[in-house]
């Protein structure tokens, strides 16, 4: 997808930044806009987590946006793409990529770093994994984000300096991510910090945060964050349920229209064939619209399932972080009538 000009910067609250000495501290300017730096490049790595992914829109146009996988569905521009999976996945054979994703890769006008580059993808480049392992002395990659962070450090050390690395849409809070991928991401964030690169992470992200600090047991920021997430997922679930009911009502109404049209067609005499054709055309138009509604309803169901997963994930961490659990924290499955 061609790189597009980004909209005017927004205000983005940030937390947990490191200065160029490599020390991570709490930012004192939580409501400060992201501003360009003059000592090197700013790279924004963007993942798919809804909690902070749209904050990348606050970045100025000169920020390099690096992204991956499904993020093309919401990004307005990107400068470097990463697709480190095997061919069966990125070609859509596994069903884990949207229709048109392979076409997007083929028509890309920006570099695509891959572990399995293909001559069918003109902009695909070999990800320099062996070189990175040799440079840093470790072969530790449990997630695509780790490859991207390592590439930032690799380019920085090769003489293409990076002053700041901003991370959006990367939470690593799902079960598999938390156990397997989060430690790896934290490791490479530490590497970048050690190289003197300022690491900027949104306040809503659980990265580089602990359940409670040793010696300060009364403070539980992660517990508070888990409760806030549960509340947000419940609100979204309620809205999706209402939208689903409205869509079902519209679809049912079209069904009633079809029955009326069928009755009219049956009642029209053979001498009124043009009227029959007109009614049939109207019916086909209604069918098209109903199909669109049904597709939207299917998407609502998918989004609703995602909120249920998010609620259960938040509930898990509330319990794991020793918070008192209430009946209200038990997510109830929202049921939508099937078409």
Residue pairs with C-beta under 8 A, 6 or more apart in sequence:
1 72
1 78
1 104
1 107
1 108
2 109
3 77
3 78
3 79
3 109
3 110
4 76
4 77
5 61
5 77
6 57
6 59
6 60
6 61
6 76
6 77
7 57
7 76
9 33
9 34
9 58
9 59
9 60
10 33
10 55
10 57
10 58
11 31
11 32
11 33
11 58
12 33
12 34
12 55
12 58
12 202
13 30
13 31
13 202
13 203
14 27
14 29
14 30
14 32
14 34
14 200
14 201
14 202
14 203
15 26
15 27
15 30
15 201
15 202
15 203
16 24
16 25
16 26
16 27
16 199
16 200
16 201
16 203
16 207
16 208
16 209
17 24
17 25
17 27
17 198
17 199
17 200
17 201
18 24
18 25
18 193
18 197
18 198
18 199
19 25
19 198
20 163
20 196
20 197
20 198
21 196
22 193
22 194
22 195
22 196
23 193
24 193
24 199
24 208
30 203
33 58
34 58
34 59
34 60
34 63
34 166
34 200
35 60
36 42
36 60
36 62
36 63
37 163
37 164
37 198
39 161
39 163
40 156
40 161
40 162
40 163
40 164
41 64
41 160
41 161
41 162
41 163
41 164
42 59
42 62
42 63
42 64
42 162
42 163
42 164
42 165
42 166
43 63
43 64
43 66
43 152
43 162
43 164
43 165
43 166
44 56
44 59
44 63
44 64
44 65
44 66
44 165
44 166
44 167
44 168
45 66
45 67
45 145
45 148
45 149
45 152
45 165
45 166
45 167
45 168
45 170
46 53
46 56
46 65
46 66
46 67
46 71
46 75
46 78
46 168
46 169
46 170
47 53
47 67
47 68
47 71
47 145
47 167
47 168
47 169
47 170
47 171
48 69
48 70
48 71
48 169
49 169
49 170
49 171
49 173
49 205
50 169
51 169
51 171
51 202
51 204
51 205
51 229
52 168
52 169
52 170
52 171
52 202
52 204
52 205
53 71
53 74
53 168
53 169
54 74
54 168
55 168
55 202
56 65
56 75
56 166
56 168
56 169
57 76
59 65
59 166
63 166
64 79
64 80
65 75
65 77
65 78
65 79
65 80
66 78
66 79
66 80
66 81
66 82
66 148
66 151
67 75
67 78
67 80
67 81
67 82
68 81
68 82
68 83
68 84
68 144
68 145
68 148
69 83
69 97
69 144
70 97
70 98
71 78
71 169
72 78
72 101
72 104
73 98
78 110
79 110
80 110
80 111
80 113
81 105
81 108
81 110
81 111
81 112
81 113
82 112
82 113
82 114
82 127
82 144
82 147
82 148
82 151
83 90
83 105
83 112
83 113
83 114
83 124
84 113
84 114
84 115
84 127
84 144
84 147
85 115
85 144
86 115
86 116
87 93
87 116
87 118
88 94
89 96
89 97
90 97
90 101
90 102
90 105
90 114
91 97
91 102
92 99
92 101
92 102
105 112
105 121
105 123
105 124
106 120
106 121
106 122
108 121
108 122
108 123
109 123
110 123
111 123
111 125
112 121
112 123
112 124
112 125
113 125
113 126
113 127
113 147
113 151
114 121
114 124
114 125
114 126
114 127
115 126
115 127
115 129
117 124
117 125
117 126
118 124
127 147
127 151
128 151
128 154
129 141
129 147
131 154
132 150
132 151
132 153
132 154
133 139
135 154
135 157
136 150
136 153
136 154
136 191
140 146
140 184
140 187
141 147
141 150
141 184
142 180
142 181
142 183
142 184
143 172
143 177
143 180
143 181
143 184
143 185
145 170
145 172
145 181
145 185
146 181
146 184
146 185
146 187
146 188
149 165
149 185
149 188
149 189
149 191
149 192
150 188
150 191
152 162
152 165
152 192
152 197
153 188
153 191
153 192
153 195
153 197
155 162
156 162
156 192
156 195
156 197
157 195
162 192
162 197
163 197
163 198
164 197
164 198
164 199
164 200
165 192
165 197
165 198
165 199
165 200
166 200
166 201
167 189
167 199
167 200
167 201
167 202
167 205
167 207
168 202
170 185
170 205
170 207
171 177
171 205
171 206
171 207
172 178
172 181
172 182
172 185
172 206
172 207
173 182
173 206
173 313
173 317
174 309
174 313
175 313
175 316
182 207
185 207
186 207
186 208
189 199
189 207
189 208
192 199
193 199
199 208
201 207
201 208
204 225
206 222
206 225
209 221
209 222
209 225
210 221
210 222
211 220
211 222
211 223
211 321
212 219
212 220
212 221
212 222
212 223
212 321
213 219
220 321
220 322
220 323
222 317
222 321
223 317
223 318
223 321
223 322
223 323
226 314
226 315
226 317
226 318
226 321
226 323
227 314
227 318
227 323
227 329
229 310
229 313
229 314
230 311
230 314
230 315
230 318
230 329
230 331
233 307
233 310
233 311
233 314
233 331
234 307
234 311
234 331
236 303
236 307
237 304
237 307
237 308
237 311
237 331
237 334
238 334
240 300
240 303
240 304
240 307
240 334
241 304
241 334
241 336
243 300
244 297
244 300
244 301
244 304
244 336
245 336
247 293
247 296
247 297
247 300
248 297
248 336
248 337
248 339
250 293
251 290
251 293
251 294
251 297
251 339
254 286
254 289
254 290
254 293
255 290
257 286
258 283
258 286
258 287
261 279
261 282
261 283
261 286
262 283
264 279
265 276
265 279
265 280
268 275
268 276
268 279
294 339
297 336
297 339
300 336
301 336
304 334
304 336
308 331
308 333
308 334
311 331
312 331
315 325
315 329
315 330
315 331
318 325
318 329
319 325
